[in-house]
């Protein structure tokens, strides 16, 4: 699987649209099964380089996003608040991501660049290591379901402008 998964290369379907929100969906097909052979559908510590390290927060609640923050790849927040907001002092738009049942939050952009975006990904478990085949049954926090059972999880994005 490519680093950071396969969703970034997929076209999502608009499921629902309102004045202040949209719902996108992705369901399994031949291409997704190449990476993930199971039917899918989805309507403050940091792990860095695989190590738990303290990370300085401003006022114990804020993480300034600067380009070199991601030079070593994503930062992963563990056991933190179940909601995070992004905003810039340069405009009045704020994006809030709510993920009540996720244990991790990955934040990243392409390493060693001045990318004009940041990716925020709620995760239920930690990703595998690039170019390493891991035993999924031994992966920490991985959700495992018996045959025929399903799992439901939700997250939401709210965009507000003043």
C-alpha positions in Angstrom: 0.0 0.0 0.0 1.3 3.5 -0.8 2.4 5.6 2.2 -0.6 7.4 3.8 -3.0 4.8 2.2 -4.9 4.8 -1.0 -7.8 7.2 -0.3 -5.8 10.2 -1.5 -5.8 8.8 -5.0 -9.5 8.0 -5.1 -12.5 10.0 -6.3 -15.2 10.3 -3.6 -18.9 10.4 -4.3 -21.0 13.3 -3.1 -23.6 11.7 -0.9 -25.2 14.7 0.7 -24.8 18.5 0.6 -26.1 21.3 2.9 -25.2 25.0 3.2 -22.5 24.2 5.8 -21.6 20.6 5.2 -21.1 17.8 2.7 -20.9 14.0 3.0 -18.6 12.1 0.8 -18.5 8.3 0.4 -16.2 5.6 -0.9 -17.1 1.9 -1.3 -15.0 -1.1 -2.2 -14.2 -1.9 -5.8 -11.6 -3.9 -7.7 -9.0 -1.1 -7.2 -9.5 -0.7 -3.4 -9.4 -4.5 -3.0 -5.9 -4.5 -4.5 -4.7 -2.7 -1.3 -7.4 -3.7 1.2 -9.1 -7.0 0.4 -12.1 -6.4 2.6 -15.4 -4.7 1.7 -15.2 -1.1 2.9 -17.5 1.8 3.1 -17.4 5.0 5.2 -20.0 7.4 4.9 -1.3 15.3 23.9 1.5 12.9 23.1 2.9 12.6 19.6 4.4 9.5 17.9 7.3 10.6 15.8 9.5 8.2 14.0 7.8 5.5 15.9 8.7 6.9 19.3 6.6 8.6 22.0 8.0 12.0 22.6 6.7 15.1 24.3 5.8 17.9 21.9 5.5 21.6 22.9 2.0 22.9 22.8 1.2 26.7 23.0 -0.9 27.4 26.1 -1.1 23.5 26.6 -3.7 23.4 23.8 -2.4 24.7 20.5 0.1 23.3 17.9 1.4 25.9 15.5 1.6 24.4 12.0 4.9 25.2 10.3 6.3 23.5 7.2 9.3 21.8 8.8 7.0 20.2 11.4 6.4 17.4 8.8 9.9 17.0 7.4 10.1 13.5 9.1 6.6 12.5 7.9 3.3 12.7 9.8 2.9 13.6 13.4 0.5 11.4 15.3 -1.4 12.5 18.3 -2.6 9.9 20.7 -5.3 9.9 23.4 -6.2 13.6 22.9 -9.4 15.6 22.6 -11.9 14.1 20.2 -12.2 17.3 18.2 -9.6 19.6 16.6 -10.0 22.9 14.8 -7.7 24.5 12.2 -7.7 28.2 11.6 -5.4 30.9 10.3 -5.0 34.4 11.6 -5.0 35.4 7.9 -8.7 34.7 7.3 -11.9 34.0 9.1 -12.5 30.3 8.0 -12.2 27.6 10.6 -12.3 23.8 10.0 -13.3 21.6 12.8 -12.9 17.8 12.7 -14.8 15.7 15.2 -13.8 12.0 15.7 -15.4 10.6 18.9 -14.3 7.0 18.5 -10.8 7.3 17.1 -7.7 6.9 19.2 -5.2 8.7 17.0 -5.0 11.8 14.8 -2.5 12.0 12.0 -1.4 15.5 10.7 0.9 15.8 7.7 1.8 17.3 4.4 4.3 16.2 1.9 7.7 16.2 3.7 10.4 18.8 3.0 8.1 21.0 1.0 6.2 24.3 1.5 2.9 22.6 0.7 -0.2 24.8 0.7 -2.3 22.2 2.5 -2.3 20.0 5.6 -4.0 16.6 5.9 -5.8 15.8 9.1 -6.7 12.1 9.5 -8.5 10.5 12.4 -7.2 6.9 12.8 -8.6 4.0 14.9 -5.2 2.3 14.9 -1.6 3.1 13.9 -0.5 2.6 10.3 2.0 0.0 9.2 5.5 0.9 8.4 6.4 1.7 4.8 8.0 -1.3 2.9 7.4 -3.6 5.9 5.0 -6.6 5.9 3.4 -6.8 9.3 1.3 -9.5 10.9 -2.1 -7.8 11.1 -3.2 -10.1 13.9 -0.4 -8.6 16.1 -0.9 -5.0 15.2 -1.7 -2.8 18.2 -5.3 -1.3 18.3 -6.3 -2.9 15.0 -10.0 -3.6 14.9 -10.7 -7.2 14.0 -14.1 -8.5 13.1 -15.4 -12.0 12.9 -16.8 -13.1 9.5 -20.2 -11.6 8.7 -19.9 -8.8 11.4 -19.6 -5.1 10.7 -18.1 -2.1 12.4 -19.5 1.4 12.3 -17.5 4.6 13.0 -18.2 8.2 12.2 -16.3 11.5 12.0 -17.4 14.9 10.8 -15.9 18.0 9.3 -17.5 21.4 9.9 -16.4 24.5 8.0 -17.4 27.9 9.5 -16.8 31.4 8.2 -17.3 34.6 10.0 
